[in-house]
Amino acid sequence: MDEQKRQKIITYIHNQMAEYGISIERLAEALAEKEKNIKPILFRDAYGNVWDGEGEMPNWLRRAVYAGQSVEHFRVRVKK
């Protein structure tokens, strides 16, 4: 992205924040709260489907298991 386009976007965002009364501090708080509530992804397939392991197993994973694939095949490995 070129610098002129970047500056236009920044100006637009500043104007929107001013119009709606959103401060930088409040925006930072909202982003921090959102990050705190994000659950880690435990399962992922090659098509980008994900599941956090909570609730009912999603259809994409249920179909794979029914077809004979192990659930563990889709588990996200955390690199240390």
PDB file of N, CA, C and O in Angstrom:
ATOM      1  N   MET A   1       0.855  -1.170   0.000  1.00  0.00           N
ATOM      2  CA  MET A   1       0.000   0.000   0.000  1.00  0.00           C
ATOM      3  C   MET A   1       0.903   1.235   0.000  1.00  0.00           C
ATOM      4  O   MET A   1       1.862   1.324   0.766  1.00  0.00           O
ATOM      5  N   ASP A   2       0.579   2.164  -0.859  1.00  0.00           N
ATOM      6  CA  ASP A   2       1.435   3.350  -0.901  1.00  0.00           C
ATOM      7  C   ASP A   2       1.099   4.285   0.263  1.00  0.00           C
ATOM      8  O   ASP A   2       0.024   4.203   0.858  1.00  0.00           O
ATOM      9  N   GLU A   3       2.031   5.161   0.564  1.00  0.00           N
ATOM     10  CA  GLU A   3       1.922   6.038   1.734  1.00  0.00           C
ATOM     11  C   GLU A   3       0.727   6.978   1.652  1.00  0.00           C
ATOM     12  O   GLU A   3       0.087   7.243   2.670  1.00  0.00           O
ATOM     13  N   GLN A   4       0.415   7.485   0.470  1.00  0.00           N
ATOM     14  CA  GLN A   4      -0.714   8.408   0.318  1.00  0.00           C
ATOM     15  C   GLN A   4      -2.040   7.702   0.648  1.00  0.00           C
ATOM     16  O   GLN A   4      -2.898   8.258   1.334  1.00  0.00           O
ATOM     17  N   LYS A   5      -2.185   6.493   0.157  1.00  0.00           N
ATOM     18  CA  LYS A   5      -3.401   5.722   0.435  1.00  0.00           C
ATOM     19  C   LYS A   5      -3.496   5.406   1.926  1.00  0.00           C
ATOM     20  O   LYS A   5      -4.571   5.489   2.520  1.00  0.00           O
ATOM     21  N   ARG A   6      -2.367   5.045   2.519  1.00  0.00           N
ATOM     22  CA  ARG A   6      -2.316   4.755   3.958  1.00  0.00           C
ATOM     23  C   ARG A   6      -2.751   5.964   4.776  1.00  0.00           C
ATOM     24  O   ARG A   6      -3.524   5.827   5.724  1.00  0.00           O
ATOM     25  N   GLN A   7      -2.265   7.135   4.419  1.00  0.00           N
ATOM     26  CA  GLN A   7      -2.623   8.351   5.146  1.00  0.00           C
ATOM     27  C   GLN A   7      -4.121   8.668   5.012  1.00  0.00           C
ATOM     28  O   GLN A   7      -4.749   9.129   5.965  1.00  0.00           O
ATOM     29  N   LYS A   8      -4.677   8.422   3.839  1.00  0.00           N
ATOM     30  CA  LYS A   8      -6.114   8.641   3.644  1.00  0.00           C
ATOM     31  C   LYS A   8      -6.942   7.728   4.538  1.00  0.00           C
ATOM     32  O   LYS A   8      -7.951   8.143   5.108  1.00  0.00           O
ATOM     33  N   ILE A   9      -6.503   6.489   4.649  1.00  0.00           N
ATOM     34  CA  ILE A   9      -7.216   5.537   5.499  1.00  0.00           C
ATOM     35  C   ILE A   9      -7.111   5.949   6.963  1.00  0.00           C
ATOM     36  O   ILE A   9      -8.098   5.893   7.696  1.00  0.00           O
ATOM     37  N   ILE A  10      -5.940   6.356   7.384  1.00  0.00           N
ATOM     38  CA  ILE A  10      -5.744   6.810   8.763  1.00  0.00           C
ATOM     39  C   ILE A  10      -6.626   8.022   9.052  1.00  0.00           C
ATOM     40  O   ILE A  10      -7.255   8.089  10.108  1.00  0.00           O
ATOM     41  N   THR A  11      -6.678   8.962   8.142  1.00  0.00           N
ATOM     42  CA  THR A  11      -7.528  10.151   8.315  1.00  0.00           C
ATOM     43  C   THR A  11      -8.993   9.751   8.415  1.00  0.00           C
ATOM     44  O   THR A  11      -9.723  10.277   9.255  1.00  0.00           O
ATOM     45  N   TYR A  12      -9.423   8.833   7.574  1.00  0.00           N
ATOM     46  CA  TYR A  12     -10.809   8.361   7.616  1.00  0.00           C
ATOM     47  C   TYR A  12     -11.119   7.739   8.976  1.00  0.00           C
ATOM     48  O   TYR A  12     -12.156   8.030   9.571  1.00  0.00           O
ATOM     49  N   ILE A  13     -10.226   6.888   9.465  1.00  0.00           N
ATOM     50  CA  ILE A  13     -10.442   6.232  10.754  1.00  0.00           C
ATOM     51  C   ILE A  13     -10.503   7.264  11.877  1.00  0.00           C
ATOM     52  O   ILE A  13     -11.365   7.173  12.750  1.00  0.00           O
ATOM     53  N   HIS A  14      -9.611   8.230  11.864  1.00  0.00           N
ATOM     54  CA  HIS A  14      -9.620   9.293  12.885  1.00  0.00           C
ATOM     55  C   HIS A  14     -10.942  10.058  12.844  1.00  0.00           C
ATOM     56  O   HIS A  14     -11.520  10.358  13.888  1.00  0.00           O
ATOM     57  N   ASN A  15     -11.419  10.372  11.641  1.00  0.00           N
ATOM     58  CA  ASN A  15     -12.691  11.092  11.510  1.00  0.00           C
ATOM     59  C   ASN A  15     -13.857  10.267  12.049  1.00  0.00           C
ATOM     60  O   ASN A  15     -14.735  10.801  12.727  1.00  0.00           O
ATOM     61  N   GLN A  16     -13.870   8.983  11.755  1.00  0.00           N
ATOM     62  CA  GLN A  16     -14.937   8.110  12.249  1.00  0.00           C
ATOM     63  C   GLN A  16     -14.894   8.002  13.769  1.00  0.00           C
ATOM     64  O   GLN A  16     -15.934   8.022  14.427  1.00  0.00           O
ATOM     65  N   MET A  17     -13.708   7.889  14.317  1.00  0.00           N
ATOM     66  CA  MET A  17     -13.574   7.822  15.770  1.00  0.00           C
ATOM     67  C   MET A  17     -14.076   9.109  16.419  1.00  0.00           C
ATOM     68  O   MET A  17     -14.765   9.066  17.438  1.00  0.00           O
ATOM     69  N   ALA A  18     -13.733  10.248  15.831  1.00  0.00           N
ATOM     70  CA  ALA A  18     -14.191  11.528  16.365  1.00  0.00           C
ATOM     71  C   ALA A  18     -15.711  11.640  16.263  1.00  0.00           C
ATOM     72  O   ALA A  18     -16.363  12.102  17.198  1.00  0.00           O
ATOM     73  N   GLU A  19     -16.272  11.221  15.137  1.00  0.00           N
ATOM     74  CA  GLU A  19     -17.716  11.310  14.927  1.00  0.00           C
ATOM     75  C   GLU A  19     -18.485  10.471  15.947  1.00  0.00           C
ATOM     76  O   GLU A  19     -19.549  10.881  16.410  1.00  0.00           O
ATOM     77  N   TYR A  20     -17.953   9.304  16.298  1.00  0.00           N
ATOM     78  CA  TYR A  20     -18.646   8.411  17.219  1.00  0.00           C
ATOM     79  C   TYR A  20     -18.123   8.494  18.656  1.00  0.00           C
ATOM     80  O   TYR A  20     -18.548   7.729  19.523  1.00  0.00           O
ATOM     81  N   GLY A  21     -17.206   9.418  18.900  1.00  0.00           N
ATOM     82  CA  GLY A  21     -16.709   9.621  20.260  1.00  0.00           C
ATOM     83  C   GLY A  21     -15.879   8.464  20.794  1.00  0.00           C
ATOM     84  O   GLY A  21     -15.962   8.131  21.977  1.00  0.00           O
ATOM     85  N   ILE A  22     -15.083   7.854  19.935  1.00  0.00           N
ATOM     86  CA  ILE A  22     -14.254   6.725  20.347  1.00  0.00           C
ATOM     87  C   ILE A  22     -12.823   7.218  20.553  1.00  0.00           C
ATOM     88  O   ILE A  22     -12.203   7.765  19.640  1.00  0.00           O
ATOM     89  N   SER A  23     -12.311   7.017  21.762  1.00  0.00           N
ATOM     90  CA  SER A  23     -10.934   7.421  22.053  1.00  0.00           C
ATOM     91  C   SER A  23      -9.983   6.262  21.759  1.00  0.00           C
ATOM     92  O   SER A  23     -10.400   5.108  21.661  1.00  0.00           O
ATOM     93  N   ILE A  24      -8.716   6.589  21.623  1.00  0.00           N
ATOM     94  CA  ILE A  24      -7.689   5.570  21.418  1.00  0.00           C
ATOM     95  C   ILE A  24      -7.678   4.610  22.613  1.00  0.00           C
ATOM     96  O   ILE A  24      -7.531   3.400  22.438  1.00  0.00           O
ATOM     97  N   GLU A  25      -7.831   5.147  23.817  1.00  0.00           N
ATOM     98  CA  GLU A  25      -7.816   4.324  25.021  1.00  0.00           C
ATOM     99  C   GLU A  25      -8.978   3.327  25.015  1.00  0.00           C
ATOM    100  O   GLU A  25      -8.800   2.153  25.339  1.00  0.00           O
ATOM    101  N   ARG A  26     -10.166   3.807  24.644  1.00  0.00           N
ATOM    102  CA  ARG A  26     -11.340   2.926  24.625  1.00  0.00           C
ATOM    103  C   ARG A  26     -11.188   1.859  23.543  1.00  0.00           C
ATOM    104  O   ARG A  26     -11.580   0.709  23.742  1.00  0.00           O
ATOM    105  N   LEU A  27     -10.633   2.231  22.428  1.00  0.00           N
ATOM    106  CA  LEU A  27     -10.387   1.269  21.351  1.00  0.00           C
ATOM    107  C   LEU A  27      -9.402   0.198  21.812  1.00  0.00           C
ATOM    108  O   LEU A  27      -9.610  -0.987  21.553  1.00  0.00           O
ATOM    109  N   ALA A  28      -8.337   0.604  22.489  1.00  0.00           N
ATOM    110  CA  ALA A  28      -7.346  -0.344  23.005  1.00  0.00           C
ATOM    111  C   ALA A  28      -7.981  -1.284  24.026  1.00  0.00           C
ATOM    112  O   ALA A  28      -7.691  -2.480  24.028  1.00  0.00           O
ATOM    113  N   GLU A  29      -8.847  -0.753  24.895  1.00  0.00           N
ATOM    114  CA  GLU A  29      -9.542  -1.584  25.880  1.00  0.00           C
ATOM    115  C   GLU A  29     -10.422  -2.624  25.192  1.00  0.00           C
ATOM    116  O   GLU A  29     -10.430  -3.793  25.577  1.00  0.00           O
ATOM    117  N   ALA A  30     -11.159  -2.193  24.177  1.00  0.00           N
ATOM    118  CA  ALA A  30     -12.057  -3.101  23.465  1.00  0.00           C
ATOM    119  C   ALA A  30     -11.264  -4.202  22.761  1.00  0.00           C
ATOM    120  O   ALA A  30     -11.675  -5.362  22.771  1.00  0.00           O
ATOM    121  N   LEU A  31     -10.142  -3.851  22.157  1.00  0.00           N
ATOM    122  CA  LEU A  31      -9.314  -4.851  21.487  1.00  0.00           C
ATOM    123  C   LEU A  31      -8.707  -5.834  22.483  1.00  0.00           C
ATOM    124  O   LEU A  31      -8.628  -7.031  22.205  1.00  0.00           O
ATOM    125  N   ALA A  32      -8.279  -5.335  23.642  1.00  0.00           N
ATOM    126  CA  ALA A  32      -7.710  -6.204  24.670  1.00  0.00           C
ATOM    127  C   ALA A  32      -8.778  -7.155  25.200  1.00  0.00           C
ATOM    128  O   ALA A  32      -8.492  -8.329  25.438  1.00  0.00           O
ATOM    129  N   GLU A  33      -9.992  -6.675  25.387  1.00  0.00           N
ATOM    130  CA  GLU A  33     -11.098  -7.511  25.864  1.00  0.00           C
ATOM    131  C   GLU A  33     -11.419  -8.598  24.849  1.00  0.00           C
ATOM    132  O   GLU A  33     -11.657  -9.749  25.215  1.00  0.00           O
ATOM    133  N   LYS A  34     -11.425  -8.232  23.579  1.00  0.00           N
ATOM    134  CA  LYS A  34     -11.710  -9.209  22.521  1.00  0.00           C
ATOM    135  C   LYS A  34     -10.643 -10.297  22.511  1.00  0.00           C
ATOM    136  O   LYS A  34     -10.970 -11.479  22.407  1.00  0.00           O
ATOM    137  N   GLU A  35      -9.385  -9.918  22.615  1.00  0.00           N
ATOM    138  CA  GLU A  35      -8.293 -10.892  22.608  1.00  0.00           C
ATOM    139  C   GLU A  35      -8.390 -11.838  23.795  1.00  0.00           C
ATOM    140  O   GLU A  35      -8.075 -13.023  23.683  1.00  0.00           O
ATOM    141  N   LYS A  36      -8.829 -11.306  24.938  1.00  0.00           N
ATOM    142  CA  LYS A  36      -8.943 -12.112  26.142  1.00  0.00           C
ATOM    143  C   LYS A  36     -10.015 -13.194  25.978  1.00  0.00           C
ATOM    144  O   LYS A  36      -9.909 -14.263  26.580  1.00  0.00           O
ATOM    145  N   ASN A  37     -11.041 -12.928  25.174  1.00  0.00           N
ATOM    146  CA  ASN A  37     -12.155 -13.846  25.006  1.00  0.00           C
ATOM    147  C   ASN A  37     -12.003 -14.803  23.830  1.00  0.00           C
ATOM    148  O   ASN A  37     -12.881 -15.635  23.599  1.00  0.00           O
ATOM    149  N   ILE A  38     -10.918 -14.702  23.092  1.00  0.00           N
ATOM    150  CA  ILE A  38     -10.699 -15.581  21.949  1.00  0.00           C
ATOM    151  C   ILE A  38     -10.237 -16.950  22.451  1.00  0.00           C
ATOM    152  O   ILE A  38      -9.270 -17.060  23.205  1.00  0.00           O
ATOM    153  N   LYS A  39     -10.944 -17.980  22.019  1.00  0.00           N
ATOM    154  CA  LYS A  39     -10.587 -19.340  22.413  1.00  0.00           C
ATOM    155  C   LYS A  39      -9.601 -19.893  21.395  1.00  0.00           C
ATOM    156  O   LYS A  39      -9.711 -19.610  20.202  1.00  0.00           O
ATOM    157  N   PRO A  40      -8.642 -20.680  21.861  1.00  0.00           N
ATOM    158  CA  PRO A  40      -7.665 -21.230  20.931  1.00  0.00           C
ATOM    159  C   PRO A  40      -8.307 -22.253  19.994  1.00  0.00           C
ATOM    160  O   PRO A  40      -9.243 -22.959  20.368  1.00  0.00           O
ATOM    161  N   ILE A  41      -7.795 -22.315  18.796  1.00  0.00           N
ATOM    162  CA  ILE A  41      -8.261 -23.290  17.815  1.00  0.00           C
ATOM    163  C   ILE A  41      -7.568 -24.616  18.118  1.00  0.00           C
ATOM    164  O   ILE A  41      -6.341 -24.688  18.189  1.00  0.00           O
ATOM    165  N   LEU A  42      -8.370 -25.659  18.294  1.00  0.00           N
ATOM    166  CA  LEU A  42      -7.803 -26.965  18.596  1.00  0.00           C
ATOM    167  C   LEU A  42      -7.759 -27.889  17.386  1.00  0.00           C
ATOM    168  O   LEU A  42      -6.915 -28.782  17.313  1.00  0.00           O
ATOM    169  N   PHE A  43      -8.673 -27.675  16.429  1.00  0.00           N
ATOM    170  CA  PHE A  43      -8.746 -28.536  15.250  1.00  0.00           C
ATOM    171  C   PHE A  43      -8.888 -27.685  13.994  1.00  0.00           C
ATOM    172  O   PHE A  43      -9.593 -26.676  13.992  1.00  0.00           O
ATOM    173  N   ARG A  44      -8.205 -28.106  12.915  1.00  0.00           N
ATOM    174  CA  ARG A  44      -8.243 -27.364  11.655  1.00  0.00           C
ATOM    175  C   ARG A  44      -8.085 -28.360  10.510  1.00  0.00           C
ATOM    176  O   ARG A  44      -7.356 -29.346  10.617  1.00  0.00           O
ATOM    177  N   ASP A  45      -8.797 -28.073   9.396  1.00  0.00           N
ATOM    178  CA  ASP A  45      -8.612 -28.918   8.213  1.00  0.00           C
ATOM    179  C   ASP A  45      -7.887 -28.129   7.123  1.00  0.00           C
ATOM    180  O   ASP A  45      -7.572 -26.952   7.304  1.00  0.00           O
ATOM    181  N   ALA A  46      -7.631 -28.772   6.015  1.00  0.00           N
ATOM    182  CA  ALA A  46      -6.882 -28.146   4.921  1.00  0.00           C
ATOM    183  C   ALA A  46      -7.657 -27.033   4.231  1.00  0.00           C
ATOM    184  O   ALA A  46      -7.077 -26.248   3.480  1.00  0.00           O
ATOM    185  N   TYR A  47      -8.946 -26.956   4.475  1.00  0.00           N
ATOM    186  CA  TYR A  47      -9.781 -25.926   3.839  1.00  0.00           C
ATOM    187  C   TYR A  47      -9.985 -24.705   4.729  1.00  0.00           C
ATOM    188  O   TYR A  47     -10.700 -23.775   4.357  1.00  0.00           O
ATOM    189  N   GLY A  48      -9.361 -24.708   5.898  1.00  0.00           N
ATOM    190  CA  GLY A  48      -9.474 -23.558   6.795  1.00  0.00           C
ATOM    191  C   GLY A  48     -10.606 -23.650   7.791  1.00  0.00           C
ATOM    192  O   GLY A  48     -10.826 -22.710   8.555  1.00  0.00           O
ATOM    193  N   ASN A  49     -11.338 -24.762   7.806  1.00  0.00           N
ATOM    194  CA  ASN A  49     -12.379 -24.946   8.819  1.00  0.00           C
ATOM    195  C   ASN A  49     -11.708 -25.165  10.165  1.00  0.00           C
ATOM    196  O   ASN A  49     -10.705 -25.873  10.252  1.00  0.00           O
ATOM    197  N   VAL A  50     -12.253 -24.565  11.211  1.00  0.00           N
ATOM    198  CA  VAL A  50     -11.661 -24.671  12.541  1.00  0.00           C
ATOM    199  C   VAL A  50     -12.731 -24.996  13.579  1.00  0.00           C
ATOM    200  O   VAL A  50     -13.923 -24.770  13.369  1.00  0.00           O
ATOM    201  N   TRP A  51     -12.263 -25.538  14.713  1.00  0.00           N
ATOM    202  CA  TRP A  51     -13.133 -25.834  15.837  1.00  0.00           C
ATOM    203  C   TRP A  51     -12.322 -25.677  17.104  1.00  0.00           C
ATOM    204  O   TRP A  51     -11.175 -26.117  17.176  1.00  0.00           O
ATOM    205  N   ASP A  52     -12.930 -25.036  18.120  1.00  0.00           N
ATOM    206  CA  ASP A  52     -12.245 -24.832  19.390  1.00  0.00           C
ATOM    207  C   ASP A  52     -12.451 -25.991  20.357  1.00  0.00           C
ATOM    208  O   ASP A  52     -11.964 -25.944  21.486  1.00  0.00           O
ATOM    209  N   GLY A  53     -13.162 -27.028  19.932  1.00  0.00           N
ATOM    210  CA  GLY A  53     -13.356 -28.200  20.763  1.00  0.00           C
ATOM    211  C   GLY A  53     -14.544 -28.100  21.705  1.00  0.00           C
ATOM    212  O   GLY A  53     -14.842 -29.056  22.421  1.00  0.00           O
ATOM    213  N   GLU A  54     -15.226 -26.967  21.717  1.00  0.00           N
ATOM    214  CA  GLU A  54     -16.381 -26.792  22.585  1.00  0.00           C
ATOM    215  C   GLU A  54     -17.664 -26.949  21.795  1.00  0.00           C
ATOM    216  O   GLU A  54     -17.740 -26.603  20.616  1.00  0.00           O
ATOM    217  N   GLY A  55     -18.661 -27.474  22.465  1.00  0.00           N
ATOM    218  CA  GLY A  55     -19.950 -27.649  21.814  1.00  0.00           C
ATOM    219  C   GLY A  55     -19.955 -28.858  20.902  1.00  0.00           C
ATOM    220  O   GLY A  55     -19.066 -29.708  20.955  1.00  0.00           O
ATOM    221  N   GLU A  56     -20.964 -28.913  20.075  1.00  0.00           N
ATOM    222  CA  GLU A  56     -21.132 -30.039  19.160  1.00  0.00           C
ATOM    223  C   GLU A  56     -20.047 -30.041  18.090  1.00  0.00           C
ATOM    224  O   GLU A  56     -19.633 -28.988  17.605  1.00  0.00           O
ATOM    225  N   MET A  57     -19.598 -31.228  17.732  1.00  0.00           N
ATOM    226  CA  MET A  57     -18.584 -31.363  16.690  1.00  0.00           C
ATOM    227  C   MET A  57     -19.151 -30.810  15.380  1.00  0.00           C
ATOM    228  O   MET A  57     -20.269 -31.157  14.999  1.00  0.00           O
ATOM    229  N   PRO A  58     -18.392 -29.953  14.687  1.00  0.00           N
ATOM    230  CA  PRO A  58     -18.893 -29.366  13.436  1.00  0.00           C
ATOM    231  C   PRO A  58     -19.036 -30.411  12.323  1.00  0.00           C
ATOM    232  O   PRO A  58     -18.379 -31.452  12.331  1.00  0.00           O
ATOM    233  N   ASN A  59     -19.902 -30.101  11.383  1.00  0.00           N
ATOM    234  CA  ASN A  59     -20.182 -31.038  10.288  1.00  0.00           C
ATOM    235  C   ASN A  59     -18.940 -31.456   9.518  1.00  0.00           C
ATOM    236  O   ASN A  59     -18.807 -32.632   9.179  1.00  0.00           O
ATOM    237  N   TRP A  60     -18.016 -30.524   9.225  1.00  0.00           N
ATOM    238  CA  TRP A  60     -16.836 -30.871   8.447  1.00  0.00           C
ATOM    239  C   TRP A  60     -16.017 -31.948   9.147  1.00  0.00           C
ATOM    240  O   TRP A  60     -15.477 -32.839   8.492  1.00  0.00           O
ATOM    241  N   LEU A  61     -15.919 -31.875  10.483  1.00  0.00           N
ATOM    242  CA  LEU A  61     -15.142 -32.846  11.235  1.00  0.00           C
ATOM    243  C   LEU A  61     -15.924 -34.149  11.402  1.00  0.00           C
ATOM    244  O   LEU A  61     -15.350 -35.236  11.334  1.00  0.00           O
ATOM    245  N   ARG A  62     -17.210 -34.035  11.617  1.00  0.00           N
ATOM    246  CA  ARG A  62     -18.056 -35.217  11.738  1.00  0.00           C
ATOM    247  C   ARG A  62     -17.997 -36.062  10.461  1.00  0.00           C
ATOM    248  O   ARG A  62     -17.908 -37.288  10.525  1.00  0.00           O
ATOM    249  N   ARG A  63     -18.046 -35.395   9.298  1.00  0.00           N
ATOM    250  CA  ARG A  63     -17.967 -36.110   8.017  1.00  0.00           C
ATOM    251  C   ARG A  63     -16.624 -36.820   7.863  1.00  0.00           C
ATOM    252  O   ARG A  63     -16.566 -37.954   7.388  1.00  0.00           O
ATOM    253  N   ALA A  64     -15.549 -36.150   8.266  1.00  0.00           N
ATOM    254  CA  ALA A  64     -14.216 -36.748   8.146  1.00  0.00           C
ATOM    255  C   ALA A  64     -14.090 -37.976   9.043  1.00  0.00           C
ATOM    256  O   ALA A  64     -13.534 -38.994   8.631  1.00  0.00           O
ATOM    257  N   VAL A  65     -14.603 -37.883  10.261  1.00  0.00           N
ATOM    258  CA  VAL A  65     -14.557 -39.011  11.186  1.00  0.00           C
ATOM    259  C   VAL A  65     -15.407 -40.160  10.651  1.00  0.00           C
ATOM    260  O   VAL A  65     -14.997 -41.319  10.710  1.00  0.00           O
ATOM    261  N   TYR A  66     -16.570 -39.844  10.138  1.00  0.00           N
ATOM    262  CA  TYR A  66     -17.448 -40.868   9.569  1.00  0.00           C
ATOM    263  C   TYR A  66     -16.773 -41.581   8.390  1.00  0.00           C
ATOM    264  O   TYR A  66     -17.000 -42.768   8.152  1.00  0.00           O
ATOM    265  N   ALA A  67     -15.945 -40.834   7.662  1.00  0.00           N
ATOM    266  CA  ALA A  67     -15.234 -41.402   6.512  1.00  0.00           C
ATOM    267  C   ALA A  67     -14.002 -42.200   6.938  1.00  0.00           C
ATOM    268  O   ALA A  67     -13.309 -42.769   6.093  1.00  0.00           O
ATOM    269  N   GLY A  68     -13.725 -42.246   8.246  1.00  0.00           N
ATOM    270  CA  GLY A  68     -12.628 -43.062   8.741  1.00  0.00           C
ATOM    271  C   GLY A  68     -11.407 -42.315   9.228  1.00  0.00           C
ATOM    272  O   GLY A  68     -10.446 -42.939   9.678  1.00  0.00           O
ATOM    273  N   GLN A  69     -11.416 -41.006   9.151  1.00  0.00           N
ATOM    274  CA  GLN A  69     -10.268 -40.210   9.596  1.00  0.00           C
ATOM    275  C   GLN A  69     -10.321 -40.033  11.115  1.00  0.00           C
ATOM    276  O   GLN A  69     -11.403 -39.903  11.687  1.00  0.00           O
ATOM    277  N   SER A  70      -9.185 -40.027  11.751  1.00  0.00           N
ATOM    278  CA  SER A  70      -9.106 -39.808  13.191  1.00  0.00           C
ATOM    279  C   SER A  70      -9.261 -38.320  13.500  1.00  0.00           C
ATOM    280  O   SER A  70      -8.763 -37.466  12.765  1.00  0.00           O
ATOM    281  N   VAL A  71      -9.949 -38.026  14.584  1.00  0.00           N
ATOM    282  CA  VAL A  71     -10.075 -36.633  15.031  1.00  0.00           C
ATOM    283  C   VAL A  71      -8.688 -36.051  15.290  1.00  0.00           C
ATOM    284  O   VAL A  71      -8.444 -34.876  15.018  1.00  0.00           O
ATOM    285  N   GLU A  72      -7.793 -36.863  15.810  1.00  0.00           N
ATOM    286  CA  GLU A  72      -6.442 -36.394  16.144  1.00  0.00           C
ATOM    287  C   GLU A  72      -5.658 -35.926  14.918  1.00  0.00           C
ATOM    288  O   GLU A  72      -4.731 -35.125  15.040  1.00  0.00           O
ATOM    289  N   HIS A  73      -6.024 -36.419  13.754  1.00  0.00           N
ATOM    290  CA  HIS A  73      -5.380 -35.973  12.517  1.00  0.00           C
ATOM    291  C   HIS A  73      -5.551 -34.468  12.319  1.00  0.00           C
ATOM    292  O   HIS A  73      -4.698 -33.820  11.712  1.00  0.00           O
ATOM    293  N   PHE A  74      -6.634 -33.921  12.823  1.00  0.00           N
ATOM    294  CA  PHE A  74      -6.962 -32.502  12.637  1.00  0.00           C
ATOM    295  C   PHE A  74      -6.530 -31.624  13.801  1.00  0.00           C
ATOM    296  O   PHE A  74      -6.705 -30.406  13.752  1.00  0.00           O
ATOM    297  N   ARG A  75      -5.971 -32.218  14.843  1.00  0.00           N
ATOM    298  CA  ARG A  75      -5.561 -31.438  16.009  1.00  0.00           C
ATOM    299  C   ARG A  75      -4.422 -30.494  15.641  1.00  0.00           C
ATOM    300  O   ARG A  75      -3.469 -30.887  14.970  1.00  0.00           O
ATOM    301  N   VAL A  76      -4.531 -29.252  16.085  1.00  0.00           N
ATOM    302  CA  VAL A  76      -3.501 -28.241  15.840  1.00  0.00           C
ATOM    303  C   VAL A  76      -2.339 -28.510  16.790  1.00  0.00           C
ATOM    304  O   VAL A  76      -2.519 -28.593  18.005  1.00  0.00           O
ATOM    305  N   ARG A  77      -1.177 -28.643  16.231  1.00  0.00           N
ATOM    306  CA  ARG A  77       0.026 -28.872  17.041  1.00  0.00           C
ATOM    307  C   ARG A  77       0.644 -27.525  17.384  1.00  0.00           C
ATOM    308  O   ARG A  77       0.868 -26.692  16.506  1.00  0.00           O
ATOM    309  N   VAL A  78       0.911 -27.321  18.648  1.00  0.00           N
ATOM    310  CA  VAL A  78       1.522 -26.071  19.088  1.00  0.00           C
ATOM    311  C   VAL A  78       3.031 -26.241  19.082  1.00  0.00           C
ATOM    312  O   VAL A  78       3.570 -27.135  19.734  1.00  0.00           O
ATOM    313  N   LYS A  79       3.707 -25.374  18.337  1.00  0.00           N
ATOM    314  CA  LYS A  79       5.175 -25.435  18.268  1.00  0.00           C
ATOM    315  C   LYS A  79       5.738 -24.701  19.466  1.00  0.00           C
ATOM    316  O   LYS A  79       5.269 -23.623  19.833  1.00  0.00           O
ATOM    317  N   LYS A  80       6.738 -25.294  20.062  1.00  0.00           N
ATOM    318  CA  LYS A  80       7.370 -24.663  21.242  1.00  0.00           C
ATOM    319  C   LYS A  80       8.701 -24.090  20.892  1.00  0.00           C
ATOM    320  O   LYS A  80       9.374 -23.523  21.753  1.00  0.00           O
TER     321      LYS A  80
END
